Amino acid sequence: MQEFLSFIDRLNEAGAEARARLEAEIWERFGVERAILALDMSQFSLSVRRSGILPYLALIRRMHVITEPIVRGHGGAVVKYVADNMIATFDTPADAVLAALYINHGIVTGGERFTVAMGIDYGRFILIDGTDCFGDTVNIACKLGEDVAEAGEILLTTAARERLPAGFAYTLTEQVASVSGLEVPVFSLDAGLKADRIGA
C-alpha cells in the first residue's frame, strides 16, 4: 500500500504532462482486469438493535470463516473484509458466480442462520494485493451487493454476464436497477437452483 500511496502523492504534485505519465504508470503497476464479488450481510443495523453487537460480531466472524476458503477454493482472493462486507477478486465471472453459490449454500447449511447479498462485475480496476481495490468495477459490484441485491440474491452486471461460458447451468433474470443514479440492466441468478445444481 505504501508504494501505491507514494504514487498518489506524486500525482497530487504533478503538472499535466507528468500527471498523464504517472497515471499510465499506476495503471501499468496496479491495474488488473478481473471479476469482483462484493458481499454484504443483510440487516446489520436491525440485528445489532435486536441482539446487541457481540452476537452480530460472532456472525461476522462466522461469515469470514465460511467465505475465505470458498473464495480461495474457486481461484479467488479476498481483498478485504470491512465490518459485515467482503470484497474478493476472481479471474472470471464464472468463478465468482460459483463461489457466490457455494457461499449461499454454506450459510444455509451451517450453524446459526444469516443471509448475505452479493454483486458481481467484471472490468479493469486498481488492485493493491490483499489490501484494497479502487475503480468503477469495484464501485458497481459494491453498489449491487450493498444497496440493490436483496437478502440471498446474487446480481451480475452485463459485463459479467457476457463473459459467462456457453451452456452456463443457471438461469439469469434481467431487471433494471438504479446504480449511482443511472438505470442499468442487471441479472439476478436464480437462487432456487443453488441447492440441487451447485456442482454444475
LODRENBA-901792 format. One record per residue (C-alpha): residue in one letter; x, y, z. Coordinates in steps of 0.02 Angstrom, whole numbers. Layout:
  r       X       Y       Z
  A       X       Y       Z
...
REM end
This chain:
  r       X       Y       Z
  M       0       0       0
  Q     142     119      39
  E     208     108    -139
  F      35     148    -208
  L      14     296     -90
  S     182     363    -143
  F     121     362    -324
  I     -36     456    -270
  D      68     584    -176
  R     172     613    -332
  L      12     627    -434
  N     -52     765    -320
  E     106     866    -350
  A     125     834    -538
  G      89     951    -681
  A     -24     899    -825
  E     109     812    -931
  A     190     721    -785
  R      18     676    -717
  A     -28     583    -878
  R     134     484    -870
  L     108     443    -686
  E     -71     386    -716
  A     -11     269    -853
  E     125     203    -736
  I      -1     174    -596
  W    -117      77    -711
  E      32     -23    -777
  R      88     -66    -600
  F     -79     -92    -512
  G    -211    -111    -648
  V    -296    -281    -671
  E    -444    -346    -770
  R    -543    -468    -664
  A    -710    -508    -587
  I    -757    -427    -422
  L    -877    -504    -296
  A    -946    -387    -162
  L   -1041    -465     -16
  D   -1146    -380     116
  M   -1226    -463     266
  S   -1411    -422     273
  Q   -1499    -319     407
  F   -1343    -266     503
  S   -1424    -121     597
  L   -1582    -217     639
  S   -1486    -368     702
  V   -1374    -261     813
  R   -1525    -174     888
  R   -1611    -339     922
  S   -1466    -443     988
  G   -1325    -322    1029
  I   -1157    -302     945
  L   -1068    -456    1014
  P   -1184    -589     940
  Y   -1175    -498     774
  L    -985    -488     782
  A    -987    -676     807
  L   -1093    -693     649
  I    -974    -580     553
  R    -830    -690     607
  R    -929    -843     551
  M    -954    -760     383
  H    -764    -738     370
  V    -734    -921     413
  I    -861    -981     284
  T    -814    -865     141
  E    -623    -861     139
  P    -594   -1047      97
  I    -735   -1044     -30
  V    -661    -893    -118
  R    -489    -973    -118
  G    -558   -1140    -175
  H    -632   -1058    -330
  G    -469    -973    -380
  G    -510    -807    -299
  A    -432    -698    -166
  V    -513    -597     -28
  V    -455    -417     -46
  K    -530    -359     118
  Y    -665    -377     249
  V    -742    -215     313
  A    -871    -234     452
  D   -1002    -351     377
  N    -939    -333     198
  M    -817    -434      92
  I    -733    -393     -73
  A    -649    -532    -172
  T    -572    -545    -345
  F    -580    -688    -471
  D    -505    -719    -642
  T    -676    -748    -719
  P    -858    -706    -679
  A    -897    -894    -685
  D    -776    -923    -540
  A    -857    -780    -444
  V   -1033    -848    -476
  L    -989   -1023    -417
  A    -905    -952    -261
  A   -1061    -848    -227
  L   -1171   -1002    -243
  Y   -1062   -1102    -126
  I   -1061    -957      -2
  N   -1251    -954      -1
  H   -1255   -1143      16
  G   -1129   -1140     159
  I   -1230   -1009     251
  V   -1393   -1105     229
  T   -1324   -1273     286
  G   -1217   -1223     435
  G   -1248   -1160     611
  E   -1348   -1005     654
  R   -1434    -933     501
  F   -1394    -767     422
  T   -1410    -702     245
  V   -1299    -606     125
  A   -1324    -509     -36
  M   -1192    -511    -173
  G   -1147    -410    -327
  I   -1028    -464    -466
  D    -948    -356    -600
  Y    -804    -378    -722
  G    -683    -248    -785
  R    -522    -152    -758
  F    -480     -81    -588
  I    -337     -40    -470
  L    -287    -183    -354
  I    -165    -173    -210
  D    -149    -359    -169
  G    -225    -410      -4
  T    -258    -229      45
  D    -381    -131     -61
  C    -453    -101    -234
  F    -523      51    -325
  G    -619      88    -483
  D    -788      90    -567
  T    -796    -100    -572
  V    -771    -108    -384
  N    -897      30    -352
  I   -1032     -53    -457
  A   -1009    -225    -378
  C   -1018    -146    -205
  K   -1173     -46    -252
  L   -1259    -204    -312
  G   -1208    -306    -160
  E   -1243    -174     -29
  D   -1389     -74     -96
  V   -1478    -165    -237
  A   -1474    -353    -207
  E   -1599    -424     -84
  A   -1553    -548      52
  G   -1492    -709     -29
  E   -1484    -631    -202
  I   -1335    -632    -322
  L   -1336    -493    -453
  L   -1222    -483    -605
  T   -1186    -336    -720
  T   -1196    -350    -909
  A   -1005    -356    -917
  A   -1002    -507    -800
  R   -1146    -595    -886
  E   -1069    -577   -1059
  R    -913    -670   -1001
  L   -1003    -823    -933
  P    -967    -981   -1033
  A   -1087   -1056   -1159
  G   -1203   -1181   -1076
  F   -1199   -1090    -909
  A   -1301   -1201    -793
  Y   -1402   -1068    -702
  T   -1548    -959    -752
  L   -1521    -770    -753
  T   -1667    -649    -745
  E   -1642    -474    -814
  Q   -1704    -324    -715
  V   -1667    -138    -710
  A   -1580     -63    -560
  S   -1529     113    -509
  V   -1339     115    -490
  S   -1262     283    -443
  G   -1411     374    -518
  L   -1410     276    -681
  E   -1540     147    -733
  V   -1441      -6    -789
  P   -1483    -187    -830
  V   -1430    -315    -701
  F   -1454    -503    -697
  S   -1517    -599    -546
  L   -1457    -778    -526
  D   -1600    -897    -494
  A   -1560    -940    -312
  G   -1691   -1079    -315
  L   -1568   -1184    -415
  K   -1424   -1172    -296
  A   -1465   -1318    -182
  D   -1481   -1454    -314
  R   -1364   -1389    -451
  I   -1223   -1314    -352
  G   -1092   -1428    -428
  A   -1143   -1393    -607
REM end
